[in-house]
Amino acid sequence: MADDQGVVTGWSPAAQRLLGHATADVLGRPATDLLHALGGPPFWKLPAGEHVWLGELAMLHLDGHFLRIEAVCYRVAEDDARDRWLLVAGGRGEPDHSGAVHDRAMLDWLFTRSSVALSVYDRELRFVRQNAAMERLCGVTEEERRGTRLPQILTGDDAVAWERRMREVVETGELAASEEIRGRMPADPEADHFYSAVASPLRDAQGRVLGLCTTVSDVTEQHHARERLAMLNEAGTRIGTTLDVMRTAQELADMAVPVLADWINVDLLETLLGGKEPGLFRGGVALRRVANQSVLHGAEALHQPGDVDCYPAHSPPVRCMTTGESLIHEVGDEATRSWLAADDIRADSFAEHGFRYVMCVPVRARGTTLGVTVFLRRSEQPYSKDDRLFAEELVARAAVCLDNARRYTRERTAALELQHNLLPQRLPTQIAVDAASRYLPAGGQYGLGGDWFDVIPLSGARTALVVGDVAGHGINAAATMGRLRTAVRTLADVDLPPDELLTHLDDLVSRLASEEYQADSEAEDLGATCVYAVYDPVSRRCSIARAGHPPPVLVTPDGEARFVDVPPGPPLGLGTLPFEATELELDEDTLIALFTDGFFERQGDMEGGMERLCRALAKPAPSLEELCDSILADVLPEHPSDDVALLVAATRALGDEQVAVRDLPSDPAAVSDARAWAGDRLAEWGLEDAFVTELVVSELVTNAIRYGHGPMQLRLIRDRTLICEVSDASSTAPHLRRARLSDEGGRGLLLVAQLTERWGTRHTRDGKTIWCEQVIPGQEGAPDPLDVAGLLADDLEDVG
């Protein structure tokens, strides 16, 4: 017997014999526990008015197998007006091979042992039933959920949106699947989880939708895994965007917060910031803070980027660096308490911000420890193994970028130091010109190039001004620049005219390019440009030649700025065309500006750059130094892409009061007259002790008369030194030698070299000039007449 709800209310001895179940074991149990109707609904579901059910049943035997039995059921009215059903089954029955047994077993597995979380809803989306996996997932029993709606169990906007999808399934009868549903369930109300769900319609035998069944999977770990993978991919583009250590460390910190930590510190060894190789460390370590990041807006960090933070030897960060392995600690464990006990300020900060967990990850690249990254978390959820692996991968990627930045810093620092040492440390003081210079390395990838400048003192109070540019960037360009600057100084000492000097420099560049090509068959062509000018303050004439370089700019005393029309000449190293020089006569206080083409790199606007440069040079300025600063600010962009070298010189002129000239006849008797004349000139200039000067004049004039030919000229120039020059029309240059005891001559030039600061020969188009410089008589460093007398006595003794 069964009532209208399908509950067993009667059980005969025949039923016990047939199925093996005792009466006491089955009364009150749902009939579905014992039988299943094959091919239709169960008999207690017959509509009102139908009193007989006929069909086959799959009935459960006590030993667990099903019997297929034909049965007939009768509706029986009871006194309480409730229906009862009498089930009559005949025969012993046969084993069921229709699949009902397996269906029953599958349903039992699905609702009790399946790991797939499943829920059943009616057409009104009210909860009907769930399996054990769903109960574990949501943390609510089936009885507690019965009749509830989904948003009452799963909180969040995604739950409401998914319920709308479920209603569409009921209305359309089409399956629906979600990508990810974010929300919180009673099983873990403190943390968001991500779920993947599928809603399938449930139909009766006639195909009508009775409700729906949903299967739900917790995909939180998969979501976080995808999120971490996406972050690692993003880290490849966001970390290491520049070759700057501080910027790279900050990019790491920005990536890790808030995904991995509520607060992160990145500390590196001090040597790293200088580009040096990190060395061994023992005991406590002083680290330089390079980056901070936090979700705590407005919170003050103990150390700002650039500060030094000291970690004791027993602290987790130092042990992490020493072992090279990541460490995870709870703030309350012994290791962390010991660390904080030694630092009250850090302990107070931890307590104030409520940090619960610490994770230290070493910053290592290419087998070298560079520093440590400290992750701090405030939530109760500890760091997991996946968090640790993710942090290690993130830090490892940043470490490579930091090491690249360190290596770049080291190489760039070395190159800049090389270039700095190859450029003039200070400009020499000259009577011919006042000069100021600027060199600005490029702010791009390389940071240095082959631009150079120089101011070279020449004989006769003249000055050479030079600016050059080696093609390319990097340490090779800087080294080549140093070689060319040295070569220019060497050639300038020979007193070559500008066009001849560039010709010799062109040959040198060609040889350097040939050597470089032989050393490396794939080496690029070596190219360079140069402009060379020589200014004579006595004649106020300036000779200029250039090799593929922008022409200089002249600014007259009245403020007019113009480019000098100098024949361009080919770049150095081509060896194709000759160089030509232009000679100008300049007024005193004329500005000469030499520069490299970095001034014209702004959007390729060559003509506009030239105009801006002329305007900047023509602006009044209190000094040449301030003028250089003004030119850089007015002409250059904020971040120039090429090196810039600038040399500005203001010309001076030497008047008659500083220069004395006397023509000489080719007569040995003129020697005494020249000596007397020189003594008179020094007396007029207020210089005493003219004995050395008279001796030098005597020796040089004697040599000119003896070995040269007219016309001859003696010139004295009073500069910061006293310059004596003797010119003649002969191109034969004297050579310094040590006379033998038997020689009657050959000692005069040696005596001149010993009595003066320096001496030399300058060839001109009309002959040569022998010159020497001496400290002005009476000043510190001038030769003592007694010493001069001693030198003469030694020479006389040698001659015998």
HELIX and SHEET records of a PDB file:
HELIX    1   1 PRO A   13  LEU A   19  1                                   7    
HELIX    2   2 THR A   23  VAL A   26  1                                   4    
HELIX    3   3 ALA A   31  ASP A   33  5                                   3    
HELIX    4   4 PHE A   43  LYS A   45  5                                   3    
HELIX    5   5 ALA A  100  THR A  112  1                                  13    
HELIX    6   6 ALA A  132  CYS A  138  1                                   7    
HELIX    7   7 GLU A  142  ARG A  145  1                                   4    
HELIX    8   8 LEU A  150  GLN A  152  5                                   3    
HELIX    9   9 ASP A  157  THR A  172  1                                  16    
HELIX   10  10 THR A  220  ARG A  238  1                                  19    
HELIX   11  11 VAL A  245  ALA A  256  1                                  12    
HELIX   12  12 GLU A  270  LEU A  273  1                                   4    
HELIX   13  13 PRO A  316  THR A  323  1                                   8    
HELIX   14  14 GLU A  334  ALA A  341  1                                   8    
HELIX   15  15 ASP A  344  HIS A  353  1                                  10    
HELIX   16  16 LYS A  385  LEU A  422  1                                  38    
HELIX   17  17 SER A  459  ALA A  461  5                                   3    
HELIX   18  18 ILE A  475  ASP A  493  1                                  19    
HELIX   19  19 PRO A  498  ALA A  519  1                                  22    
HELIX   20  20 ASP A  597  PHE A  600  5                                   4    
HELIX   21  21 ARG A  602  GLY A  604  5                                   3    
HELIX   22  22 MET A  606  ALA A  618  1                                  13    
HELIX   23  23 LEU A  624  VAL A  635  1                                  12    
HELIX   24  24 ALA A  670  GLU A  684  1                                  15    
HELIX   25  25 PHE A  691  TYR A  707  1                                  17    
HELIX   26  26 GLY A  748  LEU A  755  1                                   8    
HELIX   27  27 PRO A  785  VAL A  799  1                                  15    
SHEET    1   A 5 ALA A   2  ASP A   3  0                                        
SHEET    2   A 5 ASP A  83  ALA A  89 -1                                        
SHEET    3   A 5 PHE A  66  ALA A  77 -1                                        
SHEET    4   A 5 VAL A  52  LEU A  60 -1                                        
SHEET    5   A 5 LEU A  35  LEU A  38 -1                                        
SHEET    1   B 4 ALA A   2  ASP A   3  0                                        
SHEET    2   B 4 ASP A  83  ALA A  89 -1                                        
SHEET    3   B 4 PHE A  66  ALA A  77 -1                                        
SHEET    4   B 4 GLU A  94  PRO A  95 -1                                        
SHEET    1   C 5 PHE A 127  GLN A 130  0                                        
SHEET    2   C 5 ALA A 117  ASP A 122 -1                                        
SHEET    3   C 5 VAL A 209  ASP A 218 -1                                        
SHEET    4   C 5 HIS A 193  ARG A 203 -1                                        
SHEET    5   C 5 ALA A 176  ALA A 177 -1                                        
SHEET    1   D 5 PHE A 127  GLN A 130  0                                        
SHEET    2   D 5 ALA A 117  ASP A 122 -1                                        
SHEET    3   D 5 VAL A 209  ASP A 218 -1                                        
SHEET    4   D 5 HIS A 193  ARG A 203 -1                                        
SHEET    5   D 5 ILE A 181  GLY A 183 -1                                        
SHEET    1   E 6 VAL A 308  TYR A 311  0                                        
SHEET    2   E 6 VAL A 285  SER A 294 -1                                        
SHEET    3   E 6 TRP A 263  LEU A 269 -1                                        
SHEET    4   E 6 THR A 368  ARG A 377 -1                                        
SHEET    5   E 6 TYR A 357  ALA A 365 -1                                        
SHEET    6   E 6 LEU A 327  GLU A 330 -1                                        
SHEET    1   F 5 VAL A 433  LEU A 440  0                                        
SHEET    2   F 5 VAL A 644  THR A 651 -1                                        
SHEET    3   F 5 LEU A 591  PHE A 595 -1                                        
SHEET    4   F 5 VAL A 553  VAL A 555 -1                                        
SHEET    5   F 5 ALA A 561  PHE A 563 -1                                        
SHEET    1   G 5 GLY A 449  PRO A 457  0                                        
SHEET    2   G 5 THR A 463  HIS A 473 -1                                        
SHEET    3   G 5 ALA A 528  ASP A 536 -1                                        
SHEET    4   G 5 ARG A 541  ALA A 547 -1                                        
SHEET    5   G 5 ALA A 581  GLU A 585 -1                                        
SHEET    1   H 5 VAL A 659  LEU A 664  0                                        
SHEET    2   H 5 MET A 712  ARG A 718 -1                                        
SHEET    3   H 5 LEU A 722  ASP A 728 -1                                        
SHEET    4   H 5 GLY A 767  GLN A 774 -1                                        
SHEET    5   H 5 ARG A 758  THR A 764 -1                                        
END                                                                             
